[in-house]
Amino acid sequence: MPTSTSPQSKAIQQVLPVMSRALAVRIFISFAVGYFISYALRSVNAALAPLLAADLNLSAGDLGWLSSAFFLSFTAMQIPLGICLDRYGARRTESFLLIIAAVGACVIAMGDSLWMVSLGRMLIGMGVSACLMAPYAYFRRSFAAQRQAQLAMWMLIAGTSGALLATQPALALAQWLGWRQFFVFAAVLLACAASAVFLWTGDHDRQSATQMASNPSVGFLSLLTHPRMLRVIPTTIFFSGGFAALQSLWAGPWLTQVLEMTAVQAGEHLFYFNAALLVSYVAMSVVSPRLEKRGISLARQSLIAFVWFPICLGTMLFWRTTDAWMMWLVLAPGVPAVILMQTQTALAFPRNMAGRVLTTFNLVMFGGAFSIQWGIGLLADLFSAWQYSPRNALTMAFACLVVLQLCSLAWFLLRRNAGAIATSATTNPQSST
């Protein structure tokens, strides 16, 4: 499996489309709008949890399942999604799937039981499954390698802006309109995003992909068992997936149950956290390339974040006064470096495999998010059955996540020589971090 510069990769460079700055900006904005909406819908349950729980009579386990249903369908889509992105291109794939997400939002709006809103949530997860992988695959094929980390950060800035919308503004809108009407509005936005991607992005990635040599024999299992993947699978599950599980649901109940805030106060503090996360992505888009020039690779930046995460979460376990919400702000700067591991993984493989590589990574990450999000709810219910208070039950569930993060960090360090992640298309595949 080639991972370094070769005559083939030089030939690929020659067929990359040459586009104007205006066209490149239009392509980026079209994809960014879709990811903005998808990220908002992924995260919105953290703010709407009190409304959904009260209206549908949901337990902690039910809430965990409802939110993780998104990740279940999202994860299940990753293998066929990778094939479609490599075969049909990002434009066709994403625009079609966004229509499915719009249908899912309508199903939630009409839902009056856990199973029906779960179905709608799963359709949304399926429909937005390409909203980051499609632009990542498009960028991998159509833009230079040295631009990939910065483009990734800009997409994450767009996504985090959606997460900001999913906090206090979403709660206020849902309280004003009703949460059912909120999802009708979301369906309209998803349909508009599908139209923008279909009409404005073009098939530049598909045109270049058809001129590349293919690797039809390289499938999901081959990628999943590649040394570069094996090293990062545990950290992907418990850091990237764990963060997605916390941001999209459990940060809200932590603030209300453990720190004893009201739903409105929790929504406000989630807004502050996502604002800090947005600032962190902006800063990382500038700082990360400069750190690379100084010899601090993307993998080393991610390693620092892997150490930072359990320190912050561990501190939260013991500091449970109202002021402890600030630890979420302290955690925020480490998130971009954790997410960059996905970009590093894609750069380690040829461009024509970008769809399959990115979606394999995404499958692992969101499979982890599904397991952790539902698992925290089940653990909280279990500890409650053992006579723990709701506050202590959720704290113990979070403690289990911290332990698993430390174990995955140990795996990452122990497999240092088992296949480090390259940080550019021309990096020596034998280099280590």
N, C-alpha and C positions, 0 to 999 in steps of 0.2 A: 504494500500500500504506500504510494509515494507521498512524502511529506515535505520535500525540499525542492529547490529550483531544479528544473529539468528542461530539455528541449520542448517537451509537451507544455509545461507551464509558460515558457517563453512564447510559444505559439498562441496560447490562450490570451496572453497580454495583448497580442496584436489584433484580436477579434473583439476586444471589449468595445462597446459603443462609445462614440465621442458625442457628448451632449453639451448643450449650452448650460450656463449657470441657471438661467431662468427655468429651463426644463428640469434640471436637477432639483431645484427648490420646489417646483410644483409636484414632482414625484414624492419628495420627502414629506411635504405637507399632507398629501393625500393619504399616505400610509400613517402619518402621525395622528391624523384625525380619528382614523379607525382604532388605533391603539389607545388614544385618549378615552374614547367611549368604552372600549373593552376593559380597560383598567378600572374605570369608574364602576362598572357593573361587577367586576371581580371583587372589589373592595366594599361595595355599598352595604353588604349585610352587617358589617361591623357597626355602622351607624343606625341601620334600620332594625337591628336585632330586637330592641324592646318593643317596637310596633308589631313585628312579625310574631314574636312570642306571645304577646297579649292577644292578638287577633286570632291566631291559629292554635293557641294553647300548646306551645312547644316547650319541651324540656331542654336542658343543656345538651344532651345527646342528640335531640332532634335538630337543634340549631347547628351543631357540629356537622350532622349529616347533610342538612339542607345546603350549607355553604360548601361542603366538600363534594357534593354532587356535581358542582361546577367543575372541580378538578378531576373528577372521575371521567366525565365525558371528554373533557379537554385532553386528558392523558390518553384516552383510548383513540383519539383522532391522530395522534402524533405520527404513527407509522404510515398510515395511508396519506397523511398530509405531506410527509417528506417526499413520497413518491410523486404525488401530484405537483408539488413545487418544482421538482426536477424535470417532470415531463411536460406540464402544461404552463408553468410560469406562475409568478405571484399574482398578476392581475386577475386572471380568470379564477384562480383558486380562492383568493380572499374575498372577492366581490360576491361569489356564489355563497360562501359560508356565512357572510354577514347577513344575508337574507334569512338564513336559518336562525341566526341569533335574534333577528327581529320577530320571527314567529315565536321563539321561546319567551321573549319579553311579553308578548300578548298572552301566552298561556299562563304566565305568572299572574298577570293582571286579572285573569278570570278565575284563578285558583281559589278553592275554598277548603282544601285539605293538604296535608303534608305531601302526599304522593303527587298531587297535581302541580304544586309549586316546585317540587323536586324535579318533575319532568321538564317544566319550563326552565329551571336552573340548568339542567343538563343540556337542553337545546342551546341555551346561551353559551355554555362552555364549549360545545361543539362548534358553534358558529363563530366564536372569536378565537378559535384555536390557532388561526393563521395570522393574527393581528400583529404579532412581533416576529414570528418566524418568516412570514412572507417578505417583509422589508429587509430582514437580516439576510435572507437568501438572495434577494434582489441586489442589495448593496455588495454582498460578497462577490457577485459575478460582474457587477457593473461599475464598481468604484475601486480605487487603489487600496492595497493592503494597509498602508499607513493611515488611511482614513477610517478604518473599520471601528477602532475603539471609540473615536470621537462621534461617529455616526450612531454607534450603540448608545452612548451616553445621551445624545440628543433625543433618540427615541424614548429612552427611559425618562427624560425630562417631560416629554409629552405624556407618557403614561402616568407619572407622578402628579402631573397637573390634573389628570382625571381622578386620581386618588384623593386629591384635595377637594374636588367637587363632590366626592362620595362621602365626605364627612359632614360637617355642620351644614353646608349649603344643601346637600341631599336630604338630610333630616328635616331641615326647615321646609324644603319643597314638598317632601312627603307628608309632613304634618299639615301643610296648607292644602295641597291637592288631594291627599289620601295616597297611601302607598300603591294602590292599584293603578291610579291615574299616573303616578310616577313612572310605572313600567310601560304604560301606553306611550308616554312621551319618549322613553328610552327606545321603544320600537321604531318610532319615527326617525330618531337620530341614527339608528343603525341602518335603516334603509337609505338615508342620505349618504352615509359613509360608504355603503356599497356602491352607490352610483358614482361617487367621487373616485374611488379606486378604479372602477371599470372604465370610466371615461377619460381620466387624466394621467394615468401612470404609463400606459403603453407596454409593449412587450420586449423592451430592450434586454432584459435578463434572459428571456426565452430565446431571442435571436442569437445571443452569444452562446447560450447553453447548447443549441443545436449544432454549433460548429465545434464543440469540444468532444474529445473522446469520452465515452461513457464507461462506467464501472458497474455493469448490471449485476455482477455476482456479489457485490458488496452490499449486504443487507443489514437489517437491524441487529441480528445476533452477532455478526462479524464486528460491527461498530461497538456494540455493547461490551464485547470481550476484548477489545483493543486495549493494550496497556495504558494508553493515554486516557481512555474512558474509565478503566477500572480504578485508577488512582483517584479520580475526582467524584466517583459515584456517591460515596458516603457523605462527603462534604456538600455535594449538590442536594442530596436529600435533606440533610439536617440543618444546613445553613440557608441555601437558597429556598428550598421547599419550606423549611421552618419559618423563614421570614415571611413568605407568601401566606402561610397559614395564620401567622400572628396579625399581619397587616390587614388581611381581608376578613378576619373575624375576631380573634381572641384578644386583640389589643383593646377592643371596646369593653367586653366583659371584665377584663383585668381592671380597667379604670373604674367600672361601676361596682364590681363585687369585692375586689381586693382593696382598692383605694377609696371605695364608698362614695363615688361621685354620682351625681344625677346623670340621666341620659344626655341632657343638654350640655352639662359640663364635660362629659366624656367626648361628645361630638366636637366641642371647641378644642379640646386638647389633642384629639386625633387630627384636627385641622392643622394645629401647630406642628405636630410630628411630621405630617406629610409635607408641610411647607419647608421644614428643616431638611427633609429628604430631597425635595426639589432643589434646594440650595446646594446640597451635597452633590447631586448629579451635575449641576452646572459647574461647580468647582472642580469636580473630577474630570470633566471634559477638557478643562484647561490644564489641570495639574498632572494628570496621568501621562500625557505625551512628554511632558518635561521631565517627569521622573524616569521615564524610559531612556531619554537621552542621557540622563545621569547614571545609567546602568542599573536602575531599579526596575526589573522586569514586571510585566503585568502579573505573572505568577507570584512574585514576591509581594506585590501590593495586595493580592488576594490573601496570601498567608498572614499578613499583618491583620487583615480584617477577620480571619478565622480565629485569631487569638482575642481580638477585641470583642466579638459577639458574646462568648460565654462570660467574659468579665462583666459586661453590661447587664446581661440577663441574670447572672448570679447575684449582682448587687440588688436587682429588683426583688429578689426572693427575700432579702433581709430588711430592705428599706421599704416599708409599706405605709408610710404616712402619705398625706395628700401631695406633698412636694416631690414624691418619688416619680411622678409622671415625667419629670425632667430627664430621667434616664433614657426615655425614648428619644429625646433630642440628642443625647450623648451617643446613642446607638447609631443614629442616622448616617454619620460620615463613613461608617464601615460598610454600609450596604452597597454602594456602587462598586467597590473593589471586589465584593463577593460575586456580584452579578457579572463582572468582567470575565469570570472564568468561562462563561459560555462563548464569548468572543474569542478567547484564546483557543478553545477547543476547535471552533470552526476554522481558524487560521492554520491549524495543524494538518488540515486535509485539503485536497484539490477543490477548486471552485465548483466543478460539475457535480460534486457530492454535497454541496452546501445544504440543500434541503434536507437530505437524510441525516447528515451530521447534526444539524441544529435541532431537528425534531427528535432525534434520539436523546440528545441532552435534555430537551424540554420534557420528554416523556418521563425521564428519571426525576427531574425537578418537580413536576406537577404531580407525578405519582407520589412523591414524598410529601408534597403539600396536602394532597387528599388524605394520606394516611395520618399525617400529623394533626391536621385540622379536626378530623373525626376522632382521632385517638385522644387528643386533649379533652374533648367533650366526654368520651367514654371513661377516661381516667378520672375526670372530675366527678362524674356520677358514681364511679367505683369508690373513690375516697369518701364521698358523701354517704354512701351505704355503710362505710366503716365508721360512721359517726363523726367525720370531720365536718366542720362548718363550711358553707359554700366558699368562704374566703380562703380557708386553709386547703380545701380540696383543689381549687384552681392553682394555688401556689405549689402544691405537690405535683400537679400535672406539668406545670412549667419546669419544675426541678428535674423531672424525667427528661425533658427536652434538652436541658443544659448538659446532663450526663451524656446523652447520645451525641451531642455536638463535640464534647471533649473526646469521645471515642473515635469519631470520624476524623478529628484533627490528628489524632495519633496515627490512624491509618494513612492519612495523606503524607505525614512526615516519614513514616516507615517505608513507604513505597517511593521514596525520592528517586531512586535509580531504576524504577520500573517503567519509566516513560513519562518524562515531564512534558508539560504543555508548551509548545512553541509559541512565540509571541509575534511572529510575522510569517509570511509565506515563504521566506527564504531562510528561516532559522534552522540551524542544524538540529535534526530531530533527536540527536543524542544528548543535547544540552540538558542540564538539570537546574533545578532551583533550590 
